[in-house]
Amino acid sequence: MEMQPVVSECSQQQTPRATSNTSSSSSSGAASAASSGSAAGMAVSRVPSPPPPEVNTPVAKNRCYTQVKVVKLSYMWTITNFSFRREEMGEFLKSSTFSAGAKDKLKWCLRVNPKGLDEESKDYLSLYLLLVSCNKSEVRAKFKFSILNAKREETKAMKSQRAYRFVQGTKWGCRKFIRRDFLLDEANGLLPDDKLTIFCEVSVAGDSVNISGQSNAIQFKVPECRLSDDLGLLFENQKFSDVTLSVSGREFQAHKAILAARSPVFAAMFENEMEERKHNRVEITDVDHEVLREMLRFIYTGKATNLEKMAGDLLAAADKYALERLKFMCEEALCTNLSTENVTDILILADLHSADHLKAQSIAFIKTRPTTTKKWKCSRC
């Protein structure tokens, strides 16, 4: 059985051909105010807020908690002289086995395909977690893969979104874990001294236990945090706004405090004696109104819903207003969509806006396909 994998998704691997031995292990409804001409006679019209919904929380005298024990283990695997590995597509390296302790009957190992599992993933490194031996019919486990860089920091992490079913001999992992050209590029610092260090964390579900009892205490359920949703609503309804952003004849009402807290560029505008502070108005000339809307949405909510369509324009806006997280999100989106048709334009964009990761990835992409990359061939003529 196999899921349809992408770079960050999990897929169960079918048995590959092994030829290598084990490696070393280690709108905008703004509130309006009507003035009667004097301060004392000022009246503010407000739309009354709906009353909070009534919550009828059931209370039981008897209760039971079902606790599922979770065993966590971690493993670090270092492969030396990685760039010299001669495995072909479909061939793999296997780590030594590991477990949670001497008494643990579950034995695991890692498998890596340096040149991918199959034709579709030949430009990637494939990585899988294998259950070698098991004293149960099946186990459920979550896992996380990452690469340790020269500073021993976790990078390129991939985490399973759910607990997967393992039986003895089953493998789950990622067919397209990381591009080979990106991994081998020294500028990315993922192979210090030509050593690939993979860090794996596994959480295994154990036995469940029921705990019964009685309680007279009132049971509470803490509501989920809705900060992002609430600020998104504030952006949409524009209530209590105190600054106007104008672009191409369109206006957006916003809040200085939020803009300044999220962007050091906006903070400088409002802290210093600039026109924007005096008139509570910011004229924007080099950003399209749709791009500005998405940038503001990110500032308020931390989300970028139209990233695939606007990644290039949002990258430029994020660079101008020092929105580092949005900038990295744009770089990642552009990296995943590199092609021979667009890589030259993306390289220029990355250079203009100091997008170092995107630039390195674009250069690595061109190096692996110098004869097929459009525009690049012309520039070399």
C-alpha positions in Angstrom: 0.0 0.0 0.0 1.3 3.4 -0.8 0.1 7.0 -0.3 0.7 9.7 -2.9 3.7 11.4 -1.5 5.0 14.9 -1.8 8.0 16.5 -0.2 6.5 16.8 3.2 4.0 13.9 3.2 4.4 10.4 4.4 4.2 7.3 2.3 4.6 3.7 2.9 7.4 2.2 0.9 7.2 -1.0 -1.0 10.2 -3.3 -0.6 13.2 -1.8 -2.5 16.2 -3.6 -3.8 19.1 -3.4 -1.4 22.7 -3.6 -2.4 24.5 -1.8 0.4 25.5 -2.7 3.9 24.7 -0.8 7.1 26.4 2.6 7.5 27.9 3.9 10.7 25.3 4.9 13.3 25.4 7.5 16.0 -16.4 45.7 3.7 -14.9 47.3 5.5 -17.5 48.2 8.1 -15.7 51.0 10.1 -17.6 52.3 13.1 -19.1 55.8 12.4 -19.3 58.7 14.8 -21.9 61.4 14.5 -20.9 64.8 16.0 -23.5 67.4 17.0 -20.9 70.2 16.9 -19.8 70.1 20.6 -17.7 67.7 22.5 -20.4 67.3 25.1 -23.0 66.4 22.5 -20.9 63.8 20.7 -22.7 60.5 20.2 -21.1 57.4 18.8 -23.3 54.9 17.0 -22.3 51.3 17.6 -23.6 48.1 16.4 -24.5 46.1 19.5 -22.5 42.9 19.9 -24.5 39.7 20.0 -24.7 38.1 23.5 -22.3 35.2 24.1 -23.8 31.9 23.4 -25.0 30.0 26.4 -22.8 27.1 27.3 -24.5 24.1 29.0 -21.6 22.0 30.2 -22.8 18.6 31.4 -21.5 17.5 34.8 -21.2 13.8 35.7 -20.8 12.4 39.2 -18.9 9.4 37.8 -16.1 9.6 35.3 -13.4 7.6 33.6 -10.1 8.6 32.0 -8.5 6.4 29.4 -4.8 7.0 29.4 -2.7 5.8 26.5 0.9 5.4 27.4 3.3 6.9 24.8 7.0 5.8 24.6 9.3 8.2 23.0 12.7 7.4 21.6 15.3 9.2 19.5 18.1 8.1 17.2 20.9 9.8 15.4 22.5 8.3 12.3 25.7 9.7 10.8 26.8 8.7 7.3 30.4 9.7 6.6 31.8 10.5 3.1 28.2 10.8 1.9 29.1 12.4 -1.4 31.1 9.3 -2.3 28.1 6.9 -1.9 27.6 4.9 -5.1 24.1 3.6 -4.5 21.9 3.9 -7.6 18.2 4.7 -7.7 16.3 2.3 -5.6 19.3 1.1 -3.6 19.4 1.9 0.0 21.6 2.2 3.1 20.3 0.8 6.4 21.2 1.9 9.9 21.7 -0.4 12.9 18.7 -1.2 14.9 17.6 0.9 17.9 14.9 0.7 20.6 13.7 2.5 23.7 15.8 0.3 26.0 17.2 -3.1 26.6 13.8 -4.5 27.7 11.9 -3.0 24.7 10.8 -5.7 22.2 10.3 -3.2 19.4 13.4 -2.8 17.2 13.6 -0.1 14.6 16.0 1.1 11.9 16.3 3.8 9.3 16.6 3.3 5.5 17.8 5.9 3.1 17.9 5.9 -0.6 20.6 8.4 -1.6 19.3 8.6 -5.1 15.7 8.2 -4.5 13.3 5.2 -4.4 12.2 5.3 -8.0 12.2 7.3 -11.2 9.8 9.9 -9.7 12.1 10.6 -6.8 15.5 10.1 -8.4 16.5 13.7 -7.7 15.7 13.4 -4.0 16.9 11.5 -1.0 14.2 9.1 0.3 14.1 8.3 4.0 12.0 5.6 5.8 11.5 4.3 9.3 11.3 0.4 9.4 9.9 -1.7 12.2 12.5 -4.6 12.2 11.0 -6.8 14.9 7.8 -6.7 17.1 6.2 -8.7 19.8 2.7 -7.5 18.9 0.5 -7.9 15.9 0.8 -4.2 15.2 1.9 -0.9 16.7 0.9 2.7 16.1 3.7 5.3 15.9 4.4 8.9 14.9 7.8 10.0 13.7 9.9 13.0 12.8 12.9 13.2 10.5 15.4 16.0 10.4 19.0 16.8 9.3 21.5 18.2 11.7 23.6 21.0 10.2 27.1 22.1 11.1 25.8 23.8 14.2 23.9 20.6 15.3 20.6 22.4 14.6 17.6 20.5 13.2 16.8 21.5 9.6 14.6 20.2 6.9 12.3 18.6 9.5 9.5 16.3 8.3 6.9 15.2 10.9 4.1 12.7 10.4 0.7 14.2 10.9 -0.8 11.1 12.4 0.1 7.8 14.0 0.9 5.2 11.3 0.2 1.5 11.6 3.4 -0.6 11.7 3.6 -4.4 11.5 6.9 -6.2 11.4 8.7 -5.3 8.2 6.6 -2.2 7.5 8.3 1.0 6.4 6.8 4.5 6.5 8.6 7.7 5.5 9.1 10.2 2.8 9.9 9.5 -0.8 11.0 13.1 -1.5 12.6 14.0 1.8 15.1 16.5 0.4 16.5 17.4 -3.1 20.0 15.9 -3.6 21.4 19.1 -5.2 20.3 21.1 -2.2 21.7 18.6 0.2 25.1 18.4 -1.7 25.4 22.2 -2.0 28.1 23.2 0.5 26.5 26.7 0.8 23.6 25.1 2.7 25.8 23.5 5.4 24.0 20.2 5.6 27.0 18.0 5.0 29.8 19.3 7.4 33.0 17.3 6.7 30.9 15.4 4.1 28.9 13.8 6.9 25.1 13.4 6.7 23.5 13.3 10.2 19.9 12.2 10.3 18.0 12.7 13.6 14.8 10.6 14.1 12.3 10.9 16.9 9.6 8.1 17.3 6.5 8.2 19.6 5.0 4.7 20.0 1.5 4.2 21.5 1.6 1.6 24.3 -1.1 0.0 26.4 -4.2 2.0 27.5 -5.4 2.2 31.1 -8.8 3.1 32.4 -9.0 5.2 35.6 -12.4 5.5 37.1 -13.6 7.7 40.0 -16.1 10.2 41.3 -15.8 14.0 41.3 -17.9 16.8 42.6 -15.7 19.4 41.0 -17.1 21.5 38.2 -15.6 20.4 34.9 -14.1 23.1 32.7 -13.2 23.1 29.0 -10.8 25.8 28.1 -11.7 27.3 24.7 -9.2 27.1 21.9 -7.1 30.2 21.3 -8.7 32.3 18.5 -6.2 35.1 18.4 -5.4 34.7 14.7 -9.1 34.5 13.8 -10.0 37.5 16.0 -7.2 39.7 14.5 -8.3 38.5 11.1 -11.8 39.7 11.8 -10.4 43.0 13.0 -8.6 43.4 9.7 -11.7 42.6 7.7 -14.2 44.9 9.6 -11.6 47.6 10.2 -13.0 48.7 13.5 -11.0 51.1 15.6 -8.5 51.6 12.8 -6.2 54.7 13.1 -4.2 54.7 9.9 -5.0 54.5 6.2 -2.8 52.7 3.7 -3.4 54.0 0.1 -2.3 52.2 -3.0 -3.5 52.7 -6.6 -6.6 54.5 -5.5 -7.5 51.8 -3.1 -7.5 52.3 0.7 -7.1 49.9 3.5 -7.8 50.8 7.1 -5.4 49.4 9.6 -4.1 49.7 13.2 -0.7 51.3 13.9 0.0 49.2 17.0 -0.4 45.9 15.0 1.6 47.1 12.0 4.4 48.4 14.2 4.5 45.3 16.3 4.8 43.1 13.2 7.0 45.2 11.0 10.1 47.3 12.0 9.6 49.4 8.9 6.1 50.4 10.0 7.4 50.9 13.5 10.0 53.4 12.3 7.3 55.3 10.3 5.1 55.8 13.4 7.9 56.4 15.9 9.6 59.2 14.1 8.3 62.5 12.9 7.4 61.4 9.5 4.5 62.3 7.3 2.9 59.0 8.0 2.8 59.7 11.7 1.5 63.3 11.2 -1.3 62.5 8.8 -2.1 58.9 9.8 -1.8 58.0 6.2 0.8 55.8 4.3 1.1 56.2 0.5 2.3 53.0 -1.0 3.5 53.1 -4.7 5.4 50.0 -5.4 3.1 47.2 -4.2 -0.1 46.1 -6.0 -3.3 46.4 -4.0 -4.0 42.7 -4.0 -0.4 42.0 -2.8 -0.8 44.6 -0.1 -4.1 43.0 1.0 -2.4 39.6 1.4 0.6 41.2 3.2 -1.8 42.9 5.6 -3.6 39.6 6.1 -0.4 38.0 7.0 0.5 40.8 9.4 -2.8 40.3 11.2 -3.1 36.5 11.1 0.3 35.0 10.4 -1.3 33.2 7.4 -0.7 33.7 3.6 -3.7 32.0 1.8 -2.7 32.9 -1.7 1.0 32.1 -1.5 1.2 29.9 -4.5 -0.2 32.7 -6.8 1.6 35.6 -5.3 4.9 34.2 -3.9 7.1 36.4 -6.1 5.3 39.7 -5.4 4.9 38.9 -1.7 8.6 38.1 -1.4 9.4 41.6 -2.6 6.8 43.2 -0.2 8.1 41.0 2.7 11.6 42.2 2.0 10.6 45.8 1.9 8.7 45.7 5.2 11.1 43.3 6.9 8.6 40.5 7.4 11.1 37.7 7.8 8.7 34.8 8.3 6.6 35.8 5.3 9.8 36.1 3.3 10.9 32.6 4.2 7.4 31.2 3.4 7.7 32.8 -0.1 11.2 31.4 -0.6 9.9 27.9 0.3 6.9 28.2 -2.1 9.1 29.3 -4.9 11.7 26.6 -4.3 9.1 23.9 -4.6 8.0 25.2 -7.9 11.3 25.7 -9.7 11.4 24.7 -13.3 13.5 25.2 -16.4 11.1 27.8 -17.5 11.1 30.0 -14.4 14.4 29.4 -12.6 16.3 32.3 -14.2 13.6 34.8 -13.3 13.4 33.4 -9.8 17.2 33.6 -9.4 17.1 37.3 -10.4 14.2 37.9 -7.9 16.2 36.1 -5.2 19.3 38.3 -5.8 17.3 41.5 -5.8 15.7 40.8 -2.4 18.6 39.0 -0.7 16.7 35.7 -0.5 19.8 33.6 0.1 18.1 30.2 0.4 16.1 30.7 -2.7 19.2 32.0 -4.6 21.3 28.9 -3.5 18.5 26.6 -4.5 18.1 28.3 -7.9 21.8 28.1 -8.7 21.9 24.4 -7.7 18.9 23.8 -9.9 20.6 25.5 -12.9 23.9 23.6 -12.3 22.1 20.3 -12.6 20.3 21.3 -15.8 22.5 23.8 -17.6 21.6 22.7 -21.1 17.8 22.7 -20.6 17.3 25.9 -18.6 15.7 28.6 -20.8 17.3 32.1 -20.8 20.3 30.5 -19.1 21.4 29.1 -22.5 21.0 32.4 -24.1 23.0 34.2 -21.4 25.9 31.8 -22.0 26.0 32.5 -25.8 
